[in-house]
Amino acid sequence: MSFLVNPYSYATGCDADAVAFLAAAGITDATITSAICTLVISMKANGTWAKMNAIYPMVGGTATTHKFNLKNPADTNAAFRLTFVGGWTHSANGALPNGTNTYANTFFNSLTNAIQNSHHLSYYSRTNVNLIQAEIGNQILPVQNLLQIRTSNLSYYIINQNASYANAADTDSRAFYIANRTSSNVVNGWKNGVKVATSTTVSNGRPNLNIYIGAYNNNSVSSAYSTKQCAFASIGTGMTDGEAAALYTAVQAMQTTLSRQV
């Protein structure tokens, strides 16, 4: 009997889930391998791995490598792998939407896959721009479930009533953002590991729509196209304050290893 042994698992002491992602994406670069292995090990240690349904580290520089979900790297809709639509630019720094016709379908349906009172969305933006855009989410009014980043006003809508959300002033949209619901009446927003917004707005249902990245799914129409380069995104359940801060630390360490941190 013979066995195929993936060299990453022994050469680097890498976690098996990281190895599976690297193999699915066909990534052999040593720096990316180190970054992904460390990210997975860190997330498992800090408790955030268990909170994730989908993790998009946007590594490898191509649409093919960027599409895979680190949490489940099968090339299927059920595994929440991305399908990119429109004129994206893929590079070693991440996936850049053009602000005109671009979005990525996650196939994560908020009604069937999300938990109403425990939910988060995250987006690592490498672009500073003050425009009304949406980076990730969906909505069927009156229910909004999205993250909007701009330098004049940062808005976190997580399974919220229309026009009721957590928001904060912002001056630079290059950062790692988390929109986080932890109960029926607690919403908080994070920027680079710091809680910058809170709200007691009550959850009021879940849109029967897939979540988009690079825009939001507005009742089955892609809307508010973003121009912010994405270097990481995630979808999952709500996180404690400690977990939200720890996720930033782990993600920023990955970005630093890849020399694309902001």
C-alpha positions in Angstrom: 0.0 0.0 0.0 1.3 3.4 -0.9 0.4 6.9 0.4 0.6 10.4 -1.0 2.1 12.7 1.6 1.6 16.4 1.3 5.0 17.9 2.1 3.5 21.0 3.8 2.2 19.0 6.7 5.6 17.7 7.6 8.0 20.4 6.4 6.2 23.2 8.2 4.2 21.5 10.9 1.2 22.9 9.2 -2.5 22.3 10.2 -4.4 19.8 8.1 -7.1 22.3 7.2 -4.5 24.7 5.9 -2.9 21.9 3.9 -6.2 21.0 2.3 -6.8 24.6 1.3 -3.3 25.0 -0.2 -3.7 21.8 -2.1 -7.1 22.7 -3.5 -5.8 26.1 -4.6 -2.7 24.6 -6.1 -0.5 27.0 -4.0 3.1 26.0 -3.4 4.7 29.3 -2.7 6.6 29.1 0.6 5.6 32.6 1.9 1.9 32.0 1.3 2.1 28.6 2.8 3.6 30.0 6.0 1.0 32.8 6.2 -1.9 30.4 5.8 -0.6 27.8 8.1 0.0 30.4 10.8 -3.4 31.9 10.3 -5.3 28.6 10.7 -3.2 27.6 13.8 -3.8 31.1 15.3 -7.5 31.1 14.6 -7.9 27.6 16.2 -6.0 28.8 19.2 -8.0 32.0 19.7 -11.4 30.4 19.1 -12.4 32.2 15.9 -12.0 29.2 13.6 -15.1 27.6 15.1 -17.1 30.8 14.5 -16.4 30.7 10.7 -18.6 29.5 7.9 -16.5 31.0 5.2 -13.0 32.5 5.1 -11.6 34.0 2.0 -7.8 34.9 2.4 -7.4 36.0 -1.2 -4.0 34.5 -1.7 -2.2 33.2 -4.8 -3.0 36.1 -7.1 -5.6 34.6 -9.5 -9.3 34.2 -9.6 -8.8 30.5 -9.3 -6.9 30.7 -6.0 -9.0 33.6 -4.6 -12.2 31.7 -5.0 -11.6 29.0 -2.4 -13.1 29.0 1.1 -10.3 28.2 3.6 -12.9 26.6 6.0 -14.1 24.2 3.3 -12.0 24.3 0.1 -14.3 22.1 -2.0 -15.0 23.7 -5.5 -18.8 23.7 -5.0 -21.6 26.1 -4.2 -22.4 24.2 -1.1 -18.8 24.8 0.2 -19.3 28.6 -0.3 -16.6 29.0 -2.9 -16.7 32.3 -4.7 -17.9 32.9 -8.3 -16.5 36.2 -9.5 -18.6 38.4 -11.8 -17.5 41.4 -13.8 -14.1 43.0 -14.3 -12.1 42.0 -11.1 -8.4 42.5 -11.0 -6.6 39.7 -9.2 -3.1 40.1 -7.9 -0.8 39.1 -5.0 -2.4 41.9 -3.0 -5.9 40.5 -3.3 -9.0 40.9 -5.4 -9.9 44.4 -6.7 -13.4 45.2 -7.8 -13.9 47.9 -10.4 -16.8 49.7 -8.9 -18.9 49.2 -12.0 -20.1 45.6 -12.5 -18.1 43.5 -10.1 -19.2 41.2 -7.3 -18.4 37.7 -6.0 -21.3 35.3 -5.1 -20.5 33.4 -1.9 -23.5 31.1 -2.2 -24.0 31.7 1.6 -27.8 32.3 2.0 -28.6 34.3 5.0 -32.0 32.7 5.6 -30.8 29.1 5.4 -27.2 29.4 6.6 -27.0 32.3 9.1 -28.1 32.5 12.7 -30.3 35.5 13.2 -28.9 36.6 16.6 -25.3 35.5 16.0 -23.7 36.7 12.8 -20.7 38.5 11.5 -19.2 39.8 8.3 -15.6 41.0 7.8 -13.6 42.7 5.0 -10.0 43.7 4.8 -9.8 46.8 2.6 -6.5 48.0 1.1 -8.1 51.0 -0.6 -8.8 54.5 0.8 -11.9 56.1 -0.8 -14.8 58.1 0.3 -17.7 56.8 -1.8 -21.0 55.2 -0.9 -20.2 51.6 -1.6 -21.0 48.2 0.0 -18.2 45.7 0.6 -20.1 42.6 1.6 -23.7 41.6 2.4 -27.3 41.5 1.2 -30.7 43.1 1.8 -34.4 42.7 1.3 -35.9 45.7 2.9 -36.6 46.2 5.7 -33.9 43.7 6.6 -30.3 44.8 5.9 -27.2 42.6 6.4 -24.2 44.4 5.1 -21.0 46.3 5.7 -20.4 49.7 4.1 -17.0 51.4 4.4 -16.2 55.0 3.5 -14.0 57.6 5.0 -16.8 59.9 6.1 -19.1 57.4 7.7 -18.6 53.7 8.6 -21.8 51.7 8.8 -22.5 48.2 10.2 -25.8 46.7 9.3 -26.1 43.1 10.7 -29.6 41.6 10.3 -31.0 45.0 11.1 -34.1 47.1 10.6 -33.8 49.5 7.7 -32.0 52.7 8.7 -31.2 51.4 12.2 -27.6 50.3 12.5 -24.2 50.9 14.2 -22.0 53.5 12.7 -18.9 55.5 13.4 -16.8 58.3 11.9 -13.9 57.1 9.8 -10.9 58.8 8.1 -9.2 56.1 6.2 -10.9 53.0 4.7 -7.7 51.0 4.6 -8.3 48.6 7.5 -9.8 45.4 8.7 -13.5 45.8 9.5 -15.9 43.4 11.3 -19.6 43.9 11.6 -20.8 41.7 14.5 -24.1 40.7 16.1 -23.9 38.8 19.3 -27.6 38.8 20.4 -31.0 39.9 19.4 -30.2 43.5 20.5 -26.4 43.9 20.4 -24.5 45.0 17.3 -21.0 46.2 17.3 -18.5 47.3 14.7 -14.7 46.8 14.7 -11.8 48.5 12.9 -8.3 47.0 13.3 -9.1 45.2 16.5 -10.9 48.2 18.2 -14.6 48.4 18.8 -15.7 51.7 17.2 -19.5 51.3 17.1 -22.3 49.8 19.1 -26.0 49.6 18.7 -29.0 48.0 20.4 -30.9 47.7 17.2 -33.0 44.5 17.2 -32.6 41.7 14.6 -35.7 41.4 12.4 -35.2 38.4 10.1 -32.8 37.2 7.5 -32.8 37.9 3.8 -33.5 34.9 1.6 -30.5 35.8 -0.5 -26.8 34.9 -1.1 -24.2 37.2 0.4 -22.1 39.1 -2.2 -18.5 40.4 -1.8 -17.5 43.6 -3.6 -21.1 44.8 -3.7 -24.3 43.8 -1.9 -27.1 41.6 -3.1 -30.1 43.9 -3.1 -33.1 41.7 -3.6 -31.3 39.7 -6.2 -29.7 42.7 -7.9 -26.0 43.5 -7.3 -25.7 47.1 -6.0 -23.4 49.7 -4.5 -20.3 48.3 -6.3 -17.1 48.7 -4.3 -13.7 49.8 -5.5 -11.9 48.6 -2.3 -9.3 45.9 -2.8 -10.2 42.9 -0.7 -7.3 41.0 1.0 -9.5 38.9 3.4 -13.2 38.4 4.0 -15.2 36.1 6.3 -18.8 35.1 7.2 -19.8 33.4 10.4 -21.4 33.6 13.8 -21.0 36.4 16.2 -17.8 36.8 18.1 -17.0 37.9 21.7 -15.0 41.1 22.1 -11.9 39.1 22.8 -12.4 37.0 19.7 -13.0 40.0 17.4 -9.8 41.6 18.6 -7.9 38.3 18.3 -9.2 37.8 14.7 -7.7 41.1 13.7 -4.3 40.1 15.2 -4.3 36.8 13.3 -5.4 38.4 10.0 -2.9 41.3 10.3 -0.1 38.8 11.0 -1.0 37.0 7.7 -1.1 40.3 5.8 2.3 41.3 7.2 3.8 38.0 6.2 2.5 38.6 2.7 3.9 42.2 2.8 0.5 43.7 2.0 -0.6 44.9 5.4 -2.3 48.4 5.8 
